[in-house]
Amino acid sequence: MDGEREFRDALAGIRSEFEVVDHLARLFAAESIAKAWSLHTDIMRRYGFDRLVYIYSPLSRSFGALEDCLVLHNVPEGYITEYLRQGHWRLPYFLSRAEAEGLDCMPWHTPPTETMSASEARAFAFRRSYGMLAGYSIDLGPLTANGRAGIGLCARIELDQDAVDRVWARHGQTIRVLNKALHLRVCTLPHEPEGAALSPRQREVLEWVSAGKSTRDIAILMNVTVATVEKHLRLARERLGAETTAEALMKATVRNQILRLDFSVARRKTPRHE
């Protein structure tokens, strides 16, 4: 295998640092997670990574309940379905190794068998069975006290790990920054899992609760009855899978379903300097 040729191929399309800056400007102007993800997969493809899996668990550092996680990917549906169903996402071997060594990323070199548990070995074998052979995993760090996020970058099938390591040696810092920028942007955008979207009224009552208002106060502010406020809170709890209003408020906040930030300033035109 011609490693130098593969190395040059993996760098095809990376024209200059200005392209990276332009990408970041478009990323932070993205108005949806889907748009941000599309931009990110495009630029990662230019570095030779054509299959990505991103998982963000805002409520648990151990990648807790799947329904509380955000999963983004561009891998085959058969792979992601089995990956999630078999629980392999709970065993991020390379992320765990990176964390243990105080690093934020780790190459996909084949690990010694004795360093893996039986479950980790099965997860590793599963990934290889789908041709996920060479790449890097990046620990994206927590943005909440108990959260965790990570992304796996799988290289094109014709690239081996040595070729990917050469790409990383030259562009690893930029690739890490681009992935962390994606994570930062995703964390500011609304994430509404299927069946968990809140109605405008449900969002409003939760936002008033977050402002410290009582049920009676909210009824006056919204010009409705106390019973109506309580109904909206109950429905919000059901939608969010929360047992208490406090839990519903926490989930809605970390998913940016309430108290949304306005990033319209990112889309304003900047003045030209002649």
Contacts in CASP RR format, 6 or more apart in sequence:
PFRMAT RR
TARGET T0000
AUTHOR 0000-0000-0000
METHOD contacts of the structure
MODEL  1
MDGEREFRDALAGIRSEFEVVDHLARLFAAESIAKAWSLHTDIMRRYGFD
RLVYIYSPLSRSFGALEDCLVLHNVPEGYITEYLRQGHWRLPYFLSRAEA
EGLDCMPWHTPPTETMSASEARAFAFRRSYGMLAGYSIDLGPLTANGRAG
IGLCARIELDQDAVDRVWARHGQTIRVLNKALHLRVCTLPHEPEGAALSP
RQREVLEWVSAGKSTRDIAILMNVTVATVEKHLRLARERLGAETTAEALM
KATVRNQILRLDFSVARRKTPRHE
1 158 0 8 1.000
1 160 0 8 1.000
1 163 0 8 1.000
3 160 0 8 1.000
3 162 0 8 1.000
3 163 0 8 1.000
3 166 0 8 1.000
6 158 0 8 1.000
6 159 0 8 1.000
6 160 0 8 1.000
6 163 0 8 1.000
7 163 0 8 1.000
7 166 0 8 1.000
7 167 0 8 1.000
9 48 0 8 1.000
10 47 0 8 1.000
10 48 0 8 1.000
10 155 0 8 1.000
10 156 0 8 1.000
10 159 0 8 1.000
10 163 0 8 1.000
10 164 0 8 1.000
10 167 0 8 1.000
11 47 0 8 1.000
11 167 0 8 1.000
11 170 0 8 1.000
11 171 0 8 1.000
12 46 0 8 1.000
13 46 0 8 1.000
14 46 0 8 1.000
14 47 0 8 1.000
14 171 0 8 1.000
20 43 0 8 1.000
20 174 0 8 1.000
20 178 0 8 1.000
23 39 0 8 1.000
23 43 0 8 1.000
23 178 0 8 1.000
24 178 0 8 1.000
24 181 0 8 1.000
25 266 0 8 1.000
26 39 0 8 1.000
27 36 0 8 1.000
27 39 0 8 1.000
27 40 0 8 1.000
27 181 0 8 1.000
27 182 0 8 1.000
27 185 0 8 1.000
28 181 0 8 1.000
28 185 0 8 1.000
28 263 0 8 1.000
28 266 0 8 1.000
29 263 0 8 1.000
29 266 0 8 1.000
29 267 0 8 1.000
30 36 0 8 1.000
30 39 0 8 1.000
30 185 0 8 1.000
30 189 0 8 1.000
31 189 0 8 1.000
31 263 0 8 1.000
32 189 0 8 1.000
33 70 0 8 1.000
33 72 0 8 1.000
33 186 0 8 1.000
33 189 0 8 1.000
33 190 0 8 1.000
33 191 0 8 1.000
36 182 0 8 1.000
36 185 0 8 1.000
36 186 0 8 1.000
36 189 0 8 1.000
37 54 0 8 1.000
37 72 0 8 1.000
37 74 0 8 1.000
37 182 0 8 1.000
37 186 0 8 1.000
40 52 0 8 1.000
40 178 0 8 1.000
40 179 0 8 1.000
40 182 0 8 1.000
41 52 0 8 1.000
41 74 0 8 1.000
43 178 0 8 1.000
44 50 0 8 1.000
44 52 0 8 1.000
44 153 0 8 1.000
44 175 0 8 1.000
44 178 0 8 1.000
44 179 0 8 1.000
47 167 0 8 1.000
47 171 0 8 1.000
47 175 0 8 1.000
48 155 0 8 1.000
48 156 0 8 1.000
48 159 0 8 1.000
48 167 0 8 1.000
49 135 0 8 1.000
49 153 0 8 1.000
49 154 0 8 1.000
49 155 0 8 1.000
49 156 0 8 1.000
49 175 0 8 1.000
50 74 0 8 1.000
50 154 0 8 1.000
50 155 0 8 1.000
50 156 0 8 1.000
51 73 0 8 1.000
51 74 0 8 1.000
51 75 0 8 1.000
51 132 0 8 1.000
51 154 0 8 1.000
52 72 0 8 1.000
52 73 0 8 1.000
52 74 0 8 1.000
52 75 0 8 1.000
52 151 0 8 1.000
52 152 0 8 1.000
52 153 0 8 1.000
52 154 0 8 1.000
53 71 0 8 1.000
53 72 0 8 1.000
53 73 0 8 1.000
53 75 0 8 1.000
53 80 0 8 1.000
53 83 0 8 1.000
53 89 0 8 1.000
53 151 0 8 1.000
53 152 0 8 1.000
53 154 0 8 1.000
54 70 0 8 1.000
54 71 0 8 1.000
54 72 0 8 1.000
54 73 0 8 1.000
54 149 0 8 1.000
54 150 0 8 1.000
54 151 0 8 1.000
54 152 0 8 1.000
54 182 0 8 1.000
54 183 0 8 1.000
54 186 0 8 1.000
55 63 0 8 1.000
55 69 0 8 1.000
55 70 0 8 1.000
55 71 0 8 1.000
55 89 0 8 1.000
55 149 0 8 1.000
55 150 0 8 1.000
55 151 0 8 1.000
56 69 0 8 1.000
56 70 0 8 1.000
56 140 0 8 1.000
56 148 0 8 1.000
56 149 0 8 1.000
56 150 0 8 1.000
56 183 0 8 1.000
56 186 0 8 1.000
56 187 0 8 1.000
57 63 0 8 1.000
57 64 0 8 1.000
57 68 0 8 1.000
57 69 0 8 1.000
57 147 0 8 1.000
57 148 0 8 1.000
57 149 0 8 1.000
58 68 0 8 1.000
58 70 0 8 1.000
58 143 0 8 1.000
58 144 0 8 1.000
58 146 0 8 1.000
58 147 0 8 1.000
58 187 0 8 1.000
58 254 0 8 1.000
58 255 0 8 1.000
59 65 0 8 1.000
59 68 0 8 1.000
59 144 0 8 1.000
59 146 0 8 1.000
59 147 0 8 1.000
59 250 0 8 1.000
59 251 0 8 1.000
59 254 0 8 1.000
60 68 0 8 1.000
60 146 0 8 1.000
60 147 0 8 1.000
60 148 0 8 1.000
61 142 0 8 1.000
61 146 0 8 1.000
61 147 0 8 1.000
61 148 0 8 1.000
62 90 0 8 1.000
62 148 0 8 1.000
63 69 0 8 1.000
63 89 0 8 1.000
63 90 0 8 1.000
63 92 0 8 1.000
63 148 0 8 1.000
64 90 0 8 1.000
66 84 0 8 1.000
66 89 0 8 1.000
67 193 0 8 1.000
68 251 0 8 1.000
69 89 0 8 1.000
70 186 0 8 1.000
70 191 0 8 1.000
71 80 0 8 1.000
71 84 0 8 1.000
71 89 0 8 1.000
72 186 0 8 1.000
73 80 0 8 1.000
75 83 0 8 1.000
75 130 0 8 1.000
75 132 0 8 1.000
75 154 0 8 1.000
76 130 0 8 1.000
79 130 0 8 1.000
79 132 0 8 1.000
82 88 0 8 1.000
82 126 0 8 1.000
83 89 0 8 1.000
83 126 0 8 1.000
83 127 0 8 1.000
86 122 0 8 1.000
86 123 0 8 1.000
86 126 0 8 1.000
87 123 0 8 1.000
88 122 0 8 1.000
88 123 0 8 1.000
88 126 0 8 1.000
88 127 0 8 1.000
91 117 0 8 1.000
91 119 0 8 1.000
91 120 0 8 1.000
91 123 0 8 1.000
92 137 0 8 1.000
92 150 0 8 1.000
93 111 0 8 1.000
93 116 0 8 1.000
93 120 0 8 1.000
93 123 0 8 1.000
93 124 0 8 1.000
94 106 0 8 1.000
94 107 0 8 1.000
94 108 0 8 1.000
94 136 0 8 1.000
94 137 0 8 1.000
94 152 0 8 1.000
95 106 0 8 1.000
95 137 0 8 1.000
95 139 0 8 1.000
95 150 0 8 1.000
97 106 0 8 1.000
97 111 0 8 1.000
98 104 0 8 1.000
98 105 0 8 1.000
98 106 0 8 1.000
98 137 0 8 1.000
98 139 0 8 1.000
99 139 0 8 1.000
103 139 0 8 1.000
104 138 0 8 1.000
104 139 0 8 1.000
104 141 0 8 1.000
104 176 0 8 1.000
105 136 0 8 1.000
105 137 0 8 1.000
105 138 0 8 1.000
105 139 0 8 1.000
105 172 0 8 1.000
105 176 0 8 1.000
106 136 0 8 1.000
106 137 0 8 1.000
107 135 0 8 1.000
107 136 0 8 1.000
107 161 0 8 1.000
107 164 0 8 1.000
107 165 0 8 1.000
107 168 0 8 1.000
108 133 0 8 1.000
108 134 0 8 1.000
108 135 0 8 1.000
108 136 0 8 1.000
108 137 0 8 1.000
108 161 0 8 1.000
108 164 0 8 1.000
109 161 0 8 1.000
111 124 0 8 1.000
113 121 0 8 1.000
116 124 0 8 1.000
131 157 0 8 1.000
132 154 0 8 1.000
133 154 0 8 1.000
133 155 0 8 1.000
133 157 0 8 1.000
133 160 0 8 1.000
133 161 0 8 1.000
134 154 0 8 1.000
134 155 0 8 1.000
134 159 0 8 1.000
134 160 0 8 1.000
134 161 0 8 1.000
134 163 0 8 1.000
134 164 0 8 1.000
135 152 0 8 1.000
135 153 0 8 1.000
135 154 0 8 1.000
135 155 0 8 1.000
135 161 0 8 1.000
135 164 0 8 1.000
136 152 0 8 1.000
136 153 0 8 1.000
136 164 0 8 1.000
136 168 0 8 1.000
136 175 0 8 1.000
137 150 0 8 1.000
137 151 0 8 1.000
137 152 0 8 1.000
137 153 0 8 1.000
138 150 0 8 1.000
138 151 0 8 1.000
138 152 0 8 1.000
138 153 0 8 1.000
138 175 0 8 1.000
138 176 0 8 1.000
138 179 0 8 1.000
138 180 0 8 1.000
139 148 0 8 1.000
139 149 0 8 1.000
139 150 0 8 1.000
140 149 0 8 1.000
140 150 0 8 1.000
140 151 0 8 1.000
140 179 0 8 1.000
140 180 0 8 1.000
140 183 0 8 1.000
141 148 0 8 1.000
141 149 0 8 1.000
141 150 0 8 1.000
141 183 0 8 1.000
142 148 0 8 1.000
142 149 0 8 1.000
143 149 0 8 1.000
143 183 0 8 1.000
143 184 0 8 1.000
143 187 0 8 1.000
144 254 0 8 1.000
149 183 0 8 1.000
150 183 0 8 1.000
151 179 0 8 1.000
151 182 0 8 1.000
151 183 0 8 1.000
153 175 0 8 1.000
153 179 0 8 1.000
155 163 0 8 1.000
155 164 0 8 1.000
155 167 0 8 1.000
168 175 0 8 1.000
187 256 0 8 1.000
188 256 0 8 1.000
188 261 0 8 1.000
188 263 0 8 1.000
189 256 0 8 1.000
190 255 0 8 1.000
190 256 0 8 1.000
190 257 0 8 1.000
190 260 0 8 1.000
191 255 0 8 1.000
191 256 0 8 1.000
191 257 0 8 1.000
192 198 0 8 1.000
192 255 0 8 1.000
192 257 0 8 1.000
193 255 0 8 1.000
195 239 0 8 1.000
196 239 0 8 1.000
196 240 0 8 1.000
196 241 0 8 1.000
196 255 0 8 1.000
197 239 0 8 1.000
197 257 0 8 1.000
198 206 0 8 1.000
198 236 0 8 1.000
198 239 0 8 1.000
198 240 0 8 1.000
198 252 0 8 1.000
198 257 0 8 1.000
198 258 0 8 1.000
199 232 0 8 1.000
199 235 0 8 1.000
201 222 0 8 1.000
201 232 0 8 1.000
202 232 0 8 1.000
202 233 0 8 1.000
202 235 0 8 1.000
202 236 0 8 1.000
202 239 0 8 1.000
203 236 0 8 1.000
203 252 0 8 1.000
203 257 0 8 1.000
203 258 0 8 1.000
204 222 0 8 1.000
204 232 0 8 1.000
205 218 0 8 1.000
205 222 0 8 1.000
205 229 0 8 1.000
205 232 0 8 1.000
205 233 0 8 1.000
205 236 0 8 1.000
206 233 0 8 1.000
206 236 0 8 1.000
206 245 0 8 1.000
206 248 0 8 1.000
206 249 0 8 1.000
206 252 0 8 1.000
206 258 0 8 1.000
207 258 0 8 1.000
207 259 0 8 1.000
208 217 0 8 1.000
208 218 0 8 1.000
208 221 0 8 1.000
208 222 0 8 1.000
209 218 0 8 1.000
209 233 0 8 1.000
209 245 0 8 1.000
209 249 0 8 1.000
210 249 0 8 1.000
210 253 0 8 1.000
210 258 0 8 1.000
210 259 0 8 1.000
213 221 0 8 1.000
215 226 0 8 1.000
215 229 0 8 1.000
215 230 0 8 1.000
215 233 0 8 1.000
216 226 0 8 1.000
218 229 0 8 1.000
219 225 0 8 1.000
219 226 0 8 1.000
219 228 0 8 1.000
219 229 0 8 1.000
222 228 0 8 1.000
222 229 0 8 1.000
233 245 0 8 1.000
233 248 0 8 1.000
236 242 0 8 1.000
236 245 0 8 1.000
236 248 0 8 1.000
236 252 0 8 1.000
237 243 0 8 1.000
237 244 0 8 1.000
237 245 0 8 1.000
237 247 0 8 1.000
237 248 0 8 1.000
240 247 0 8 1.000
240 248 0 8 1.000
240 251 0 8 1.000
240 252 0 8 1.000
241 247 0 8 1.000
241 248 0 8 1.000
241 251 0 8 1.000
242 248 0 8 1.000
242 250 0 8 1.000
242 251 0 8 1.000
249 258 0 8 1.000
251 257 0 8 1.000
252 258 0 8 1.000
253 259 0 8 1.000
END
